[in-house]
Amino acid sequence: MAKGLDAQARQGYALIAPPFLYALLILAAPLLTILTYSFLTDGYLEVVRDFTLANYVQVWTDPIVRTVMMRSLTVSALVTLVTVLLAFPVAYYVSFMVRPEKKATWLFLITIPFWTSYLIRVFLWKVILGYNGVINSSLTGLGIIDEPLTFILYNVNSIVITLAHAYAPFAILPIFVALEKIDRSLLEAGRDLGESRAMTFWRVTLPLAMPGVLAAVLIVFIPTIGDYVTPELIGGGKIPMIANLIQVQMLALDNRPLGSALAVTAMAIVALVSVVFLFINRRFLKVRL
């Protein structure tokens, strides 16, 4: 029996070894390279292999870096909040209001934005929000405004709108899956006990859907904090985020050690924020349930 288990274990290891090694090569190797570079010294057109902590000291003491990092966290938090708040009603409607045979069609329609490139979608929002874009042209044509609005592009608001639209499907789908797993008899029991629909939603539906909400928050928050394209195009390069600062250090200034230190610091902050949010969410579920 033990030999049979050992043989099965060896077969299992043999099956998972290729994808594990592939993931290790594709994911771990670049991260280790960036981490190593962050402790090296920048020289003239080369990286000097001298260990130093000066890069991290500069990252944590430079006021420009702090400003850009706080802006990145703020924008990402706003995008996450807006996206999840708008995604939840859509997911709730599809899960509870749409007939079962039509849910697949609705999910198909929700994924339509994935048919086009992310870069094309960003350019489309630039056209919509531009000085002579769709919004300004429509308002001017209707006589609502005399001159095109200049505050709807190249600012934080336009970045938040663009990113919220781009990541909306990523938030809708996990929330929908969590809502689909809820036993409808629990909701009926709550109403049979005299609870209103609003209180049943607050005390039953929302807590049970929190795993999907949590997944949506992390799926949106983590990539948006490192987004490069949207601040560059929609922000006009006037509102740089941490990814733009890393690009400048890595390519424009050829300071790979400092750029690597910025990247590692950003990843560490994102990981810390994610862990804190997971802890808060777990405590929330314990209190509510």
Secondary structure, DSSP 8 states (H G I E B T S, - for coil): -HHHHHHHHHHHHHHHHHHHHHHIIIIIHHHHHHHHHTTSEEETTEEE----SHHHHHHHH-HHHHHHHHHHHHHHHHHHHHHHHHHHHHHHIIIIIS-HHHHHHHHHHHTGGGGS-HHHHHHHHHHHHSTTSHHHHHHHHTTS-SS--SSSSSSHHHHHHHHHHHHHHHHHHHHHHHHHTS-HHHHHHHHHTT--HHHHIIIIIHHHHHHHHHHHHHHHHHHHHT--HHHHHTSTTSS--HHHHHHIIIIIS--HHHHHHHHHHHHHHHHHHHHHHHHHHHHHHHHH-
